[in-house]
Amino acid sequence: MSPQWQKSTSSSQDGGNSVEVSVNDQGLIEVRESASPDSTIVTTPLKFALWIEGVKRGEFDHFGDA
């Protein structure tokens, strides 16, 4: 079965470029950029949840300073 990719409802505000997330058959989280759908990152649900918490806390905000 092919993954059911989900993206934020706010992604339409940036011209369609977005991060998409899916759960694969093994229960792992897959993440990809809509502009490069052939490249994916695969991680566990726990690691993904911890990353989301870090994003919410601003841990990665300095990467947007480029």
LINTA-V424949 format. One record per residue. N is the residue number from 1. PHI is phi in whole degrees, -180 to 180 (NA if undefined). OMEGA is omega as a letter, one per 20 degrees, with the letter a starting at -180 (NA if undefined). Layout:
# LINTA-V424949
N&PHI&OMEGA, N&PHI&OMEGA
This chain:
# LINTA-V424949
1&NA&a, 2&-77&a, 3&-63&r, 4&-100&a, 5&-76&r, 6&-123&r, 7&-133&a, 8&-63&r, 9&-67&r, 10&-83&a, 11&-67&r, 12&-69&a, 13&-78&a, 14&-109&r, 15&81&r, 16&96&r, 17&-77&a, 18&-158&r, 19&-95&r, 20&-118&a, 21&-129&r, 22&-148&r, 23&-110&a, 24&-87&a, 25&-62&r, 26&-91&a, 27&84&r, 28&-89&a, 29&-89&r, 30&-113&a, 31&-128&r, 32&-147&r, 33&-97&a, 34&-61&r, 35&-75&r, 36&-134&a, 37&-66&r, 38&-82&r, 39&-105&a, 40&-129&r, 41&-109&r, 42&-119&a, 43&-148&r, 44&-84&r, 45&-59&r, 46&-66&r, 47&-63&r, 48&-65&r, 49&-62&r, 50&-66&r, 51&-65&r, 52&-60&r, 53&-60&r, 54&-64&r, 55&-61&a, 56&-63&r, 57&-81&r, 58&88&a, 59&-58&a, 60&-111&a, 61&-59&a, 62&-64&r, 63&-70&r, 64&-85&a, 65&-84&a, 66&-64&NA
